[in-house]
Amino acid sequence: MAQDKIHIPASQGGLVRYFEESKSLIELKPEHALFLVVLIILLEIILHWYGAGWLGI
């Protein structure tokens, strides 16, 4: 009766391949992500300068 058990190989037991289950709707190239980061940094610098000049700091 003990012979009827199913054994899963220890090297692959419990592994799930998530990349096959879902696909992202938005995909960015690394160049586009870098451009967005630089754009946000520049916007932050411009707003900081504008705010400092307006407040007289």
Distance bins in CASP14 RR format, pairs under 12 A and 6 or more apart:
PFRMAT RR
TARGET T0000
AUTHOR 0000-0000-0000
RMODE 2
METHOD distances of the structure
MODEL  1
6 13 0 0 0 0 0 1 0 0 0 0 0
7 13 0 0 0 0 0 1 0 0 0 0 0
8 14 1 0 0 1 0 0 0 0 0 0 0
8 15 0 0 0 0 0 1 0 0 0 0 0
9 15 0 0 0 0 0 1 0 0 0 0 0
16 22 0 0 0 0 0 1 0 0 0 0 0
18 24 0 0 0 0 0 1 0 0 0 0 0
26 32 0 0 0 0 0 1 0 0 0 0 0
26 33 0 0 0 0 0 1 0 0 0 0 0
26 36 0 0 0 0 0 1 0 0 0 0 0
27 33 0 0 0 0 0 1 0 0 0 0 0
28 34 0 0 0 0 1 0 0 0 0 0 0
28 35 0 0 0 0 1 0 0 0 0 0 0
28 36 1 0 0 1 0 0 0 0 0 0 0
28 37 0 0 0 0 0 1 0 0 0 0 0
29 35 0 0 0 0 1 0 0 0 0 0 0
29 36 0 0 0 0 0 1 0 0 0 0 0
30 36 0 0 0 0 0 1 0 0 0 0 0
30 37 0 0 0 0 0 1 0 0 0 0 0
31 37 0 0 0 0 0 1 0 0 0 0 0
31 38 0 0 0 0 0 1 0 0 0 0 0
32 38 0 0 0 0 0 1 0 0 0 0 0
32 39 0 0 0 0 0 1 0 0 0 0 0
33 39 0 0 0 0 0 1 0 0 0 0 0
33 40 0 0 0 0 0 1 0 0 0 0 0
34 40 0 0 0 0 0 1 0 0 0 0 0
34 41 0 0 0 0 0 1 0 0 0 0 0
35 41 0 0 0 0 0 1 0 0 0 0 0
35 42 0 0 0 0 0 1 0 0 0 0 0
36 42 0 0 0 0 0 1 0 0 0 0 0
36 43 0 0 0 0 0 1 0 0 0 0 0
37 43 0 0 0 0 0 1 0 0 0 0 0
37 44 0 0 0 0 0 1 0 0 0 0 0
38 44 0 0 0 0 0 1 0 0 0 0 0
38 45 0 0 0 0 0 1 0 0 0 0 0
39 45 0 0 0 0 0 1 0 0 0 0 0
39 46 0 0 0 0 0 1 0 0 0 0 0
40 46 0 0 0 0 0 1 0 0 0 0 0
40 47 0 0 0 0 0 1 0 0 0 0 0
41 47 0 0 0 0 0 1 0 0 0 0 0
41 48 0 0 0 0 0 1 0 0 0 0 0
42 48 0 0 0 0 0 1 0 0 0 0 0
42 49 0 0 0 0 0 1 0 0 0 0 0
43 49 0 0 0 0 0 1 0 0 0 0 0
43 50 0 0 0 0 0 1 0 0 0 0 0
44 50 0 0 0 0 0 1 0 0 0 0 0
44 51 0 0 0 0 0 1 0 0 0 0 0
45 51 0 0 0 0 0 1 0 0 0 0 0
45 52 0 0 0 0 0 1 0 0 0 0 0
46 52 0 0 0 0 0 1 0 0 0 0 0
46 53 0 0 0 0 0 1 0 0 0 0 0
47 53 0 0 0 0 0 1 0 0 0 0 0
47 54 0 0 0 0 0 1 0 0 0 0 0
48 54 0 0 0 0 0 1 0 0 0 0 0
48 55 0 0 0 0 0 1 0 0 0 0 0
48 57 0 0 0 0 0 1 0 0 0 0 0
49 55 0 0 0 0 0 1 0 0 0 0 0
49 56 0 0 0 0 0 1 0 0 0 0 0
49 57 0 0 0 0 0 1 0 0 0 0 0
50 56 0 0 0 0 0 1 0 0 0 0 0
50 57 0 0 0 0 0 1 0 0 0 0 0
51 57 1 0 0 1 0 0 0 0 0 0 0
END
